[in-house]
Amino acid sequence: MTNRPKLRSALKEAWCKTVDKYDRGFVNSERALQAILWSELQASFSEHFPKVRVFVEPLITLGEKTAEKSKVRPDFAICSATKVISIVELKYAPRGKAAMFDDVRKLGKISAEGSLITVFHERYRGKALSCQTYVMAASPLFVWAGFHTGVLQREIGEDMMSGLRGKFFEMHAHTREGKTPEVEFRIDK
């Protein structure tokens, strides 16, 4: 499943179900948002794309080819059998402005690296598991998703977006007191 329209469609479906659960009072924190969206993505992928896995906060090491390495933990890494097809960052600020800047910077760093990504099971203890190495797909999708009042805290500059052009997808849930959140999707072309 490396087809971007199909991936966006699965993400949209899971996001809408997550927004519905928010509207019914099940989302009260960013961790709850993460858990519910993960569950909705797993359900969608396991039914239609059984080889797709969604890793929560995987450790990603950047800079493997240089002496300087940095580590990041995105909210999700969505992987096919061998490739990272999407990286997702979440934000939960239903009473405030959405702070996208740091999340988009992290997505840009990952996009710029474009190297092998290893999903580590460093907190796992039990029977031996092999550590799968995933190659970044040729055309991965970088996703920012958030609950917020519809106001962005800080504009994202062109220099930061240049590495994400054509690969960036936004999922918004605009919150209003006493109303169902308004869902908005933005595709960067």
C-alpha positions, 0 to 999 in steps of 0.5 A: 500500500504505497498509493497515496490516495488510498493511504489518505482515504484510510487516514481520513476515514480513521480521523472522522471516526476519531472525531466522532469519538471525541464528540462522544466524550472519549478523547480527553488528552493527546494520549487518548487521541493517539490511542483512539486514532491508532485503534481506528487505523489498525482496524482499517488497515487490518481489514483492507491492507493486512501487511500495514503496521502502525508503530506508536512513537517508534525511535527513529535514528537520523544521520546514519551516514554521518558522524552526527546522529539525532533521534526522533519519536514521531507519534506514528510510523505507518509501514508496509511490509518493508517501507515507511509509507507515512509519518504522523504527528498529532496535536491536542489543543481543543481549547487553544491554538494549534502549535504546528511548528515543532511537529512540522520541523520534525517531519521535515527532518525525517523527510530530509534524511530519507534513509533507513529507519529502524523501528526499535522494540527497546522496551520490549522484554519477552521472546526474541523478536527480530528488529525490522528495518524499513526503507523510507518509501520513494513517496511517503506521506507526512501527516499533521493531525490536530484538534484545535480552535481553528487558529494556528499558533505560528506560521510555517515558513516556505523554507521549512515546507520545501522538503515536504512539498507534495508529501504533506497532508493535514487533518484538522478538527476545529472545535467550538463550544457546544458544537461538533468539531468541524473536520477539514483536510488539506492536501499540499500539492 
